[in-house]
Amino acid sequence: MTPAPRALPADELARLANGVLWPGFLGTELPEWLAAELRDGLAGVVYFAQNLSPRLDALSAAIHEANPRALIGVDEEGGSVTRLEARTGSTVPGAAQLGALDDPAATRATGAELARRVRAAGADVLIGPVADVNTDPRNPVIGVRSFGAQTDLVSRHAAAEVEGLQGTGIAACVKHFPGHGDTALDSHHDLPRITGDPEEFDRVHVAPFRAAIAAGARSVMTAHIVVPAWGEAPATLNPRVLGMLRAEGFDGVIVTDALDMAAIRESVGIGGGAVRALAAGADLLCIGNPTNPGDAAAADQDRRDFRAAKDAIVQALADGALSVERVAEAAARVARLADELAAERARTPVAAPVDLSDVVRRSLTVRGALGSPAAELVALDARRRATLAVDSAAPYVADALTGGGWSLRVDAERAGDAEIADAVAGARAAAAERDARVVVLVDRIDTDDAQRGFVDAVAAADPDAVVVNVGLPGPDLALPVLDVRASSRIGAELAREALVGDAR
């Protein structure tokens, strides 16, 4: 006989639901509605770029004042993905740079510096590192965010970054379990399906998560992907997949990827996703970035998305569709993590800043002969448009590469021959005026015929030009290539250093 659901007053159900919710919010100050939820036990918040200001530490202090146990998360991977340096570009190595260097000590040092920065911002959880093995070159959402395409390489660097991140009051949140590297779809917009041999998938893609867990990772973020061999539900909502984490001995916090991503929002909805993720074994529900809908976002999109998740959980608890015990277990794990991190911070001094520019410098590679240093650089910027995960087209890259000089954006995929010819002619004229060299800035020459074709067009008109590739290395081109492997400020500055050198 099925036991009757445990009856709790409505206010207790609401507080219990709060204990597993991790919303984003709008603005650089704490909204009153969010402060009230924090005082009523909300698990914490996730920072996105729109929350940043010079007073971020004061915002963090206000959140912790409203709820001392609140966990503040920030998506700070380094390289192409930064929130703390969203306006100026990351000054920390990215995963692909670290994987290319393959120096675990450098990766450990990077993790420690990321943790220092997150702690200085008053945050508690760094949503990283990425433990995905990027086996599909077409992958639109991982790419340079991964340490590489080999399981052993990704495993040792995921473990090294966890070791560097943790120990001073910051938790790592390793992502995206069970592995988002073998897909050509972006789960922000679709629901990827990964077919094939499940044993091979486990060996290739799950192994780095085992390494990160063995290194002490305190939380793991799920992926919105379907592995049909393990069921038709996305991993975030799949008890079999989440059960694999517990079977590995992981007793930390299982965090969902954002529930506002299309893979969830447009299938079961934020509310349905919240209930199903908890039932499947998740502990902390990342609701997402309220600016993601763009112009379609409501002025109170943050509160609407939060209420969609909370109200669905409360209703499911009230009618017995969701076990009170399951949600209480999840909330207890989240609270335990908060208490452990607070205790660590109390006994661990803040580390001194570390300059990691030499790590990035050592990761740069050259194909072909760069030639003599140029007096100056002008850039034809043919990078792809930004995605919800990565601002690959951020202007600070071209700005740092040219020293604030001349650059022109070109959509290589959509531009016709005449437009491309005009762009190249404009760059050559600008270079002649400035005694400069033309640089072609690209990020998908490994898979994008349009970008490679654009390079060919530049080479035909200006054989002295050079390519700066901030994506993954691809085939040899008609021009020399400097592979940077990150759309970051530090990467662009060091590419400029390599091309201009003493001629500056």
RAMOQUI-V433720 format. One line per field, one symbol per residue. phi: phi as a letter, one per 30 degrees, with the letter a starting at -180 (. if undefined). psi: psi as a letter, one per 30 degrees, with the letter a starting at -180 (. if undefined). burial: b if it has 9 or more other C-alpha atoms within 8 Angstrom, else e. A space follows every 50 residues. Layout:
phi->???
psi->???
burial->???
This chain:
phi->.ddddddbdedddddddedbcbddacjcbdddddeddddcjedlbcdbed ddadcdddddddddddbecdcccbdbdiidbbcdcddcjdcbecdddddd dhbeddddddeddedddddddicbbcdlddcdcddcededbchddcdlcc eddddddddddedddcjbjccdbdbbdckcdcbcccddbacdcccjdddd edddcdeddddddddjecbbcdcdbccedckddeeeccddddddddddjd cddccddedddeececccidddddddddddkdcbcddkcddedidddddc eddddddddddddeddddcidbdedddddddddddddeddddddddcbdd dddbdcddddedddbbcjcdideddabbbcccddddcddbddcedddddd dciicdabdbdddcddeddddddddddddddddchccdcccbbbddbcdd ddddeddddddbdcdbcccccdebddcdbdbcdciadbddddddddedcc hddd
psi->kkkkkkkkleeeeeeeeefgkilllklgljleeeeeeefggkfalkklef fklfheeeeeeeefeejfgkkjlkiiflbfjkefheffkkgkkleeeeee ehjfeeeeeeeeeeeeeeeffglfkkillkgkjifjffjffdbfflfagk eeeeeeeeeeeeeeelfggkkkjkljkgjgfhlgljfffljkkjlajeee eeeeffefeeeeeffgkflkklkilkjefglfklefgjfeeefeeeffgk gakjkklkffkefeegdfleeeeeeeeeefglekjjeajffefbffklfh eeeeeeeeeeeeeeeeeeggfkkeeeeeeeeeeeeeeeeeeeeeefgklk lklkjgefeeeffklkkakfalklelklkjjglllllfekifgkffeeee eghgaklkkkjfefkleeeeeeeeeeeeeeeeeghlkkkjjlfhfffjee eeeeeeeeeefiffllkjjgakkalklflkkjjegkileeeeefeeeefe bff.
burial->eeeebeeeeeeebbbbbbbbbbbbbbebebeeeebbbbbebbbbbbbbee bbeeebbebbbbbbebbebbbbbbbbbbbbbbbebbeebbbbbbbbbbbb beebebbbbbbbbbbbebbebbbbbbbbbbbbbbebbebebbbbbbbbbb bebbbbbbbbbbbbbbebbbbbbbbbbbbbbbbbbbbbbbbbbbeeebee bbebbbbbbbbbbebebbbbbbbbbbbbeebeebbbbbbbbbbebbeeee ebbbbbbbbbbbbbbeebbbbbbbbbbbbbbbbbbbbbbbeeeeeebeee bbbebbebbbbbbbebbbebebbbebbbbbbebbbebbbbbbbbbeeeee eeeeebbebbbebbebbeebeebbbbbbbbbbbbebeeebbbbeebbbbb bbeeebbbebbbeebeeeebbebbeebbebbeeeebbbbbbbbbbbeeee bbebbbbbbeeeeebbbbbbbbbeeebebbbbbbbbbbbbbbbbbbeebb beee
